[in-house]
Amino acid sequence: MTMPQDIARLQSQMRETVKSHWKGFLIEGIVLVILGLAAIAIPQLASIAIAIFLGWMFLISGALGLYLTIAAREMPGFWWALTSAALAIIAGLVLLVQPVAGTLTLTIVVGVYFLAEGVATIMYALEHRSQLSGRWGWLLTAGIFDILVAGAIITGLPGTAAWAIGLLVGINLVFGGTSLIGMALAARDS
């Protein structure tokens, strides 16, 4: 069981670690903001780059999975593992050979995700409105925003496939980088 003094000591160690490495966090934050702004400025290129990156990830993980599955073919579930590895290799090859088409598939998945996330967030907000006092409205707003983003992405297909993934990843990088910059500057000043 974790004791309060253990938690306090861990928090203190984390603060000291961040403080001693604040420059690294600052540099990382700046790089993320720059990459994010580039993705926002050229979302089509960023979308294709993400599809290619995911293609390599699938291809490498599938090849490794295939090797390990064949090496351990006596294990139960061999055919399922073999099927999984083959699907990863195929998905990787498709994304590498047809990255533009891959962005369409990725955009559909992201659109469906935002739709599901929005509905879940709205239901969560409504279910907890009595416990979360005035803050449940923020959850409700976030859920509605997710559904609006999903609607814009899905109804705009196939045109949104050219820019949606790159734009969303760019926005995420800017917010993540800004958070790291803020954390680094706060650690420096503490």
C-alpha positions in Angstrom: 0.0 0.0 0.0 1.3 3.4 -0.9 1.8 5.7 2.1 1.3 9.5 1.9 5.0 10.1 2.6 5.9 7.9 -0.3 3.6 9.9 -2.6 5.1 13.2 -1.3 8.6 11.9 -1.8 7.8 10.7 -5.3 6.3 14.1 -6.2 9.3 15.9 -4.8 11.6 13.7 -6.9 9.6 14.4 -10.0 9.7 18.2 -9.3 13.5 18.0 -8.9 13.9 15.9 -12.1 11.8 18.3 -14.1 13.7 21.3 -12.6 17.1 19.8 -13.4 16.1 19.0 -17.0 13.9 22.1 -17.7 16.0 23.1 -20.8 15.4 19.7 -22.4 11.7 20.0 -21.8 11.8 23.5 -23.2 13.6 22.4 -26.4 11.2 19.5 -26.8 8.2 21.8 -26.4 9.6 24.3 -29.0 10.3 21.5 -31.5 6.7 20.1 -31.0 5.2 23.5 -31.5 7.2 24.1 -34.7 6.3 20.6 -36.0 2.6 21.2 -35.1 2.6 24.6 -36.8 4.1 23.0 -39.9 1.4 20.3 -39.9 -1.3 22.9 -39.5 0.2 25.0 -42.3 0.6 22.0 -44.7 -2.0 19.4 -43.4 -2.0 17.5 -46.7 1.7 16.7 -46.4 1.4 15.9 -42.7 -1.5 13.5 -43.4 0.6 11.6 -46.0 3.6 11.6 -43.7 1.5 10.1 -40.8 0.1 7.4 -43.2 3.6 6.5 -44.2 4.9 6.5 -40.6 2.0 4.2 -39.6 2.7 2.0 -42.6 6.3 1.4 -41.4 5.0 0.8 -37.9 2.6 -1.9 -39.1 5.1 -3.4 -41.4 7.9 -3.6 -38.8 5.5 -4.9 -36.0 4.0 -7.4 -38.4 7.4 -8.7 -39.6 8.5 -9.1 -36.0 5.2 -10.7 -35.0 5.6 -13.1 -38.0 9.1 -14.0 -37.0 8.2 -14.6 -33.3 5.0 -16.6 -34.3 7.0 -18.9 -36.5 9.7 -19.3 -33.9 7.1 -20.2 -31.3 4.8 -22.2 -33.5 4.1 -24.8 -30.8 2.3 -22.2 -28.7 -1.5 -22.2 -28.5 -3.1 -19.7 -30.9 -0.5 -20.1 -33.6 -3.0 -19.5 -36.4 -4.5 -16.4 -34.8 -1.0 -14.9 -34.2 0.0 -15.7 -37.7 -3.2 -14.1 -39.1 -2.6 -11.0 -36.9 1.0 -10.7 -38.1 0.0 -11.1 -41.8 -2.7 -8.5 -41.4 -0.2 -6.0 -39.9 2.2 -6.6 -42.8 -0.6 -6.2 -45.4 -1.8 -3.0 -43.7 1.7 -1.6 -43.6 2.3 -2.4 -47.2 -1.0 -0.8 -48.2 -0.2 2.4 -46.3 3.3 2.5 -47.8 2.2 1.9 -51.4 -1.0 3.9 -51.3 -0.5 6.6 -48.5 -3.1 8.9 -50.0 -5.7 6.1 -49.9 -4.6 5.3 -46.4 -5.3 8.8 -45.3 -9.0 8.3 -46.3 -9.2 5.2 -44.1 -7.5 6.9 -41.2 -9.8 9.9 -41.6 -12.9 7.6 -41.4 -11.5 6.0 -38.3 -10.8 9.3 -36.7 -14.3 10.6 -37.6 -15.9 7.6 -36.0 -13.7 7.9 -33.0 -14.7 11.6 -32.5 -18.4 10.6 -32.9 -18.1 7.8 -30.3 -16.1 10.0 -27.9 -18.6 12.8 -28.2 -21.5 10.6 -27.4 -19.7 8.9 -24.5 -18.6 12.3 -23.1 -22.2 13.7 -23.3 -23.6 10.6 -21.6 -20.9 10.9 -18.9 -21.7 14.6 -18.4 -25.4 13.9 -18.1 -24.9 11.0 -15.8 -22.7 13.0 -13.5 -24.2 16.4 -13.6 -25.3 16.2 -9.9 -21.9 15.2 -8.7 -19.8 17.5 -10.8 -21.8 20.7 -10.0 -21.2 23.4 -12.6 -18.3 21.5 -14.3 -20.5 19.0 -16.0 -21.3 21.7 -18.6 -17.7 21.7 -19.7 -17.9 17.9 -20.4 -21.2 18.4 -22.2 -19.6 21.2 -24.4 -16.6 19.0 -25.1 -18.9 16.1 -26.2 -20.9 18.4 -28.5 -17.7 19.8 -29.9 -16.4 16.2 -30.6 -19.7 15.4 -32.4 -19.4 18.6 -34.5 -15.8 17.7 -35.5 -16.9 14.2 -36.4 -19.8 15.6 -38.4 -17.4 18.0 -40.3 -14.9 15.2 -41.0 -17.4 12.5 -42.0 -19.7 14.7 -44.1 -16.7 16.2 -45.9 -15.3 12.8 -47.0 -13.4 12.2 -49.2 -12.2 15.8 -49.3 -11.5 16.0 -45.6 -9.1 13.0 -45.9 -6.5 15.3 -47.5 -6.2 17.6 -44.4 -8.0 16.2 -41.3 -5.4 13.9 -39.9 -2.5 16.4 -40.5 -4.5 19.2 -39.0 -5.6 17.3 -35.9 -2.1 15.9 -35.3 -0.7 19.5 -35.8 -3.1 20.9 -33.2 -2.2 18.1 -30.8 1.5 18.8 -31.3 1.0 22.5 -30.7 -0.9 21.9 -27.5 1.5 19.3 -26.3 4.5 21.5 -27.1 2.9 24.5 -25.4 2.3 22.4 -22.3 5.9 21.3 -22.2 7.1 24.9 -22.6 4.9 26.0 -19.8 6.1 23.2 -17.5 9.7 23.9 -18.3 9.4 27.6 -17.6 7.5 26.9 -14.4 10.2 24.4 -13.3 13.0 26.9 -14.2 11.3 29.6 -12.0 10.6 27.4 -9.0 
